[in-house]
Amino acid sequence: MPRTGNKQKKPGSRNAVTANRSIAAASRSAGREAEAVPEGWKATVHEYVKLYNQAEIDRYSPALSEVVKDRDHLSRLGHRLERMREAELMRGVIPSKSETSAGLLHISESSSGSEVSVMLELHIIRTMEQHGRSYMEERCERERLWLAAENRSYRIARIEPLVLERRPRYGMQQQLGMLYTSDDHSEENYNTASIPFINVDMIPNFKQQRQGVRYRRDLAAAYADRWWNEANPAYENFDVNCTNYVSQCLFAGQAPMNYTGKRAAGWWYRGRSGGREQWSYSWAVSNALQLHLSAARRDGLRATVVDSPEQLALGDVIVYDWGGDGRYQHSTVVTAFDSSGMPLVNANTVASRHRYWDYRDSYAWTEQTRYRFFHIADEL
């Protein structure tokens, strides 16, 4: 697994780039023969990771053209870096250090060896300086790279970033989210009474009709930081896991489940039984969660929609509508704040820790992006 680290230098100086682990280490984990020093296409991927890390701190993409021939991707990356640079200037933030590691998740080579495709997972850790204080943000992204032999070396002919924040949990997620509200009872009744569940690990002496459970924001944020980049084996792990992860965080904060036994009602999770999914849409689908949080209710998990991110607290929720059409596709939970009091969030699928809330650093972001800010009630 290659790892590169850059520190911000004074203007005119050259950033130091060191590779602490070679691409050969990652190929060993993929079941390939490993060399002590990267060679062939592995050397090109290793160089790409170093240049990618350099771009993360310089906010400048042209250096990647040394190994990347995909003009469309260079343009796409350039626009993203420009957005990030402008946003950080407005916030008074300077990225002082960047470290990027990469793992090879899948490798496919042609019989001649002249063409190679790889699935790459990039883990980026950046140190951000703001008004005399610093914080670290992390995110994990995946890209498909296609490499072609060229004059005894390889060049990257095409790059396809996997924009997982845009992918719905279900193929019909958008339609499902618009077809029901939290009070809809149109789905099959599983002959199970509506029973409130609480996180019994947190409240061992909980009695079933207890009222006024306090939402533990600290526990929600601590859970989010514990499981941001790996799956909790106590739950199903979805290919698109963002809302499942946020729901787990809310539950860890002692938010009580509203178990109805109906997919389209309540907010609940029981796992999988006999191949059957036993959880509500609101537990696993972003648009459904925002509909559930938007609905008025007197008890259980509920929230207030606020106008700005400054009004949020630890353990609150932000949902994202990339197309501006009122259908929300991504969910995050607030886990920290920058020195200006703006939320930093955690997410899953594209695993992120203490990432700035507006997601302008994501390929999913568009000029039409809309947000909804939910302040979870203190008493549930």
ChimeraX attribute file (.defattr): number of C-alpha atoms within 10 A of each C-alpha:
attribute: neighborCount
match mode: 1-to-1
recipient: residues
	/A:1	20
	/A:2	24
	/A:3	23
	/A:4	25
	/A:5	22
	/A:6	23
	/A:7	19
	/A:8	17
	/A:9	12
	/A:10	8
	/A:11	7
	/A:12	6
	/A:13	8
	/A:14	11
	/A:15	16
	/A:16	12
	/A:17	16
	/A:18	13
	/A:19	17
	/A:20	11
	/A:21	17
	/A:22	22
	/A:23	29
	/A:24	24
	/A:25	20
	/A:26	20
	/A:27	20
	/A:28	14
	/A:29	14
	/A:30	15
	/A:31	10
	/A:32	12
	/A:33	10
	/A:34	17
	/A:35	14
	/A:36	10
	/A:37	12
	/A:38	18
	/A:39	16
	/A:40	12
	/A:41	22
	/A:42	20
	/A:43	17
	/A:44	21
	/A:45	25
	/A:46	24
	/A:47	20
	/A:48	20
	/A:49	23
	/A:50	25
	/A:51	22
	/A:52	21
	/A:53	26
	/A:54	27
	/A:55	20
	/A:56	23
	/A:57	23
	/A:58	18
	/A:59	21
	/A:60	19
	/A:61	21
	/A:62	14
	/A:63	14
	/A:64	21
	/A:65	15
	/A:66	13
	/A:67	18
	/A:68	22
	/A:69	16
	/A:70	17
	/A:71	13
	/A:72	12
	/A:73	15
	/A:74	19
	/A:75	13
	/A:76	13
	/A:77	22
	/A:78	17
	/A:79	17
	/A:80	19
	/A:81	22
	/A:82	16
	/A:83	17
	/A:84	18
	/A:85	22
	/A:86	13
	/A:87	15
	/A:88	16
	/A:89	11
	/A:90	9
	/A:91	15
	/A:92	13
	/A:93	19
	/A:94	17
	/A:95	21
	/A:96	17
	/A:97	20
	/A:98	24
	/A:99	22
	/A:100	25
	/A:101	24
	/A:102	25
	/A:103	22
	/A:104	22
	/A:105	15
	/A:106	14
	/A:107	16
	/A:108	12
	/A:109	13
	/A:110	9
	/A:111	8
	/A:112	7
	/A:113	12
	/A:114	15
	/A:115	18
	/A:116	21
	/A:117	20
	/A:118	19
	/A:119	20
	/A:120	21
	/A:121	19
	/A:122	22
	/A:123	18
	/A:124	22
	/A:125	21
	/A:126	23
	/A:127	18
	/A:128	18
	/A:129	18
	/A:130	18
	/A:131	12
	/A:132	7
	/A:133	10
	/A:134	15
	/A:135	15
	/A:136	15
	/A:137	18
	/A:138	20
	/A:139	21
	/A:140	19
	/A:141	19
	/A:142	20
	/A:143	15
	/A:144	18
	/A:145	19
	/A:146	21
	/A:147	26
	/A:148	16
	/A:149	16
	/A:150	10
	/A:151	6
	/A:152	7
	/A:153	15
	/A:154	23
	/A:155	22
	/A:156	25
	/A:157	18
	/A:158	18
	/A:159	21
	/A:160	14
	/A:161	16
	/A:162	17
	/A:163	16
	/A:164	20
	/A:165	23
	/A:166	18
	/A:167	16
	/A:168	21
	/A:169	22
	/A:170	14
	/A:171	9
	/A:172	9
	/A:173	21
	/A:174	19
	/A:175	12
	/A:176	16
	/A:177	23
	/A:178	14
	/A:179	11
	/A:180	18
	/A:181	20
	/A:182	22
	/A:183	13
	/A:184	13
	/A:185	15
	/A:186	11
	/A:187	12
	/A:188	10
	/A:189	12
	/A:190	10
	/A:191	9
	/A:192	10
	/A:193	10
	/A:194	13
	/A:195	14
	/A:196	17
	/A:197	21
	/A:198	23
	/A:199	16
	/A:200	13
	/A:201	10
	/A:202	14
	/A:203	11
	/A:204	9
	/A:205	8
	/A:206	14
	/A:207	11
	/A:208	10
	/A:209	9
	/A:210	9
	/A:211	11
	/A:212	11
	/A:213	18
	/A:214	14
	/A:215	22
	/A:216	19
	/A:217	23
	/A:218	14
	/A:219	19
	/A:220	27
	/A:221	23
	/A:222	16
	/A:223	22
	/A:224	29
	/A:225	19
	/A:226	13
	/A:227	18
	/A:228	23
	/A:229	19
	/A:230	11
	/A:231	15
	/A:232	14
	/A:233	7
	/A:234	7
	/A:235	14
	/A:236	16
	/A:237	15
	/A:238	15
	/A:239	13
	/A:240	21
	/A:241	25
	/A:242	29
	/A:243	29
	/A:244	26
	/A:245	30
	/A:246	30
	/A:247	27
	/A:248	21
	/A:249	26
	/A:250	27
	/A:251	24
	/A:252	26
	/A:253	23
	/A:254	25
	/A:255	28
	/A:256	24
	/A:257	21
	/A:258	20
	/A:259	21
	/A:260	22
	/A:261	24
	/A:262	23
	/A:263	24
	/A:264	25
	/A:265	25
	/A:266	28
	/A:267	29
	/A:268	26
	/A:269	26
	/A:270	13
	/A:271	13
	/A:272	12
	/A:273	8
	/A:274	6
	/A:275	7
	/A:276	8
	/A:277	13
	/A:278	16
	/A:279	23
	/A:280	24
	/A:281	29
	/A:282	27
	/A:283	22
	/A:284	28
	/A:285	27
	/A:286	32
	/A:287	27
	/A:288	30
	/A:289	27
	/A:290	27
	/A:291	16
	/A:292	26
	/A:293	21
	/A:294	17
	/A:295	13
	/A:296	12
	/A:297	13
	/A:298	7
	/A:299	14
	/A:300	21
	/A:301	24
	/A:302	21
	/A:303	22
	/A:304	15
	/A:305	17
	/A:306	13
	/A:307	12
	/A:308	12
	/A:309	22
	/A:310	13
	/A:311	15
	/A:312	22
	/A:313	20
	/A:314	22
	/A:315	30
	/A:316	27
	/A:317	29
	/A:318	25
	/A:319	22
	/A:320	27
	/A:321	23
	/A:322	21
	/A:323	17
	/A:324	14
	/A:325	10
	/A:326	16
	/A:327	21
	/A:328	29
	/A:329	26
	/A:330	28
	/A:331	30
	/A:332	27
	/A:333	32
	/A:334	29
	/A:335	26
	/A:336	22
	/A:337	20
	/A:338	20
	/A:339	17
	/A:340	11
	/A:341	13
	/A:342	20
	/A:343	25
	/A:344	22
	/A:345	29
	/A:346	31
	/A:347	28
	/A:348	30
	/A:349	24
	/A:350	21
	/A:351	19
	/A:352	25
	/A:353	27
	/A:354	24
	/A:355	25
	/A:356	20
	/A:357	19
	/A:358	19
	/A:359	15
	/A:360	20
	/A:361	19
	/A:362	17
	/A:363	17
	/A:364	19
	/A:365	21
	/A:366	14
	/A:367	9
	/A:368	10
	/A:369	18
	/A:370	18
	/A:371	20
	/A:372	19
	/A:373	21
	/A:374	26
	/A:375	20
	/A:376	23
	/A:377	16
	/A:378	15
	/A:379	15
	/A:380	18
